[in-house]
Amino acid sequence: MADRIAVLDGTKLNPGDLSWEGLAAFGDLTVHDLTPPEAVVERAAGCRYVFTNKTLLRAETIRQLPDLAYIGVLATGYDVVDVAEAASRGIVVTNVPAYGTDSVAQHAAALMLELARRTAPHAAAVREGAWSGEGEWCFSVAPITELSGRTLGIVGLGRIGRAVARIGAALGMAILAGDAHRPDAAALDGLEVDFTGIDELFRRSDVLSLHCPLTPETERLVDARRLALMKPEALLINTGRGPLVDSAALAEALEAGTIAGAGLDVLEAEPPPDDHPLLRAPNCIITPHIAWYARASRQRLMDIAVANLRAFVEGEPVNTVG
């Protein structure tokens, strides 16, 4: 009898343009688009392998799944799983690291460039007839700035942070990073980086991009005090984790002109409530957690998830967490 496999929330990884056949090769596969909390136990019951992206597998759920041997998290972050409970029951938990480096870095750069160059409002003005009725060969509806010669500050110089830094360097920006965790020379691979303390990083950066993990120490790293340290022309980019930023403080800073703009792909509540303060904040671009979503990135995620399961079945698990 084939092992049973359940994917609890597969629609975001694979909305229909990828194949599940890699996972199906290991057993009887059922893929659910989404799974409400009350249906998790029912859908995972009898399964040896369960995959989740954002569906919670808490201790009380895991205790009700005696057949479960393996949990594959279809993401890098694995806080959706109670890994301590899983470990106590001999259940292996894996994640998928480093699949979206280029996709996320390019999205961070896109937000940065949009805030600097303001292509969207200008394109919208042209479509609405403003250029046709202007009578001039050129017009502007918003300030446009150059990034060359400016300072790009990076909080978190891991794979994604370094990829963003390289894009910034290619644009002629000086790279500044926090000195808490300095990569070695091999990881920097010739990238010129100036290191400084976190408050000085806020003070000196013209663009500040967040790529650090969410920990008790980094939660609300960007708060009212640190926003007040920033230059009035500075931009904040967050493609990392929503709770790195105090949303109310950022909204107030944007309203007051304390900083010039923000580009965000993540919020502390997703989806945000209708009254979220940043939804109406000036000079704030918000995209719906899609930095990772390029098809090539999702295919890498799928391939690594399959490889993780294969390694477990062969008795040599990789990318284990907890």
Order of alpha helices (4+ residues) and beta strands (2+ residues): beta-alpha-beta-alpha-beta-alpha-beta-alpha-beta-alpha-alpha-alpha-beta-alpha-beta-alpha-beta-alpha-beta-alpha-beta-alpha-beta-beta-alpha
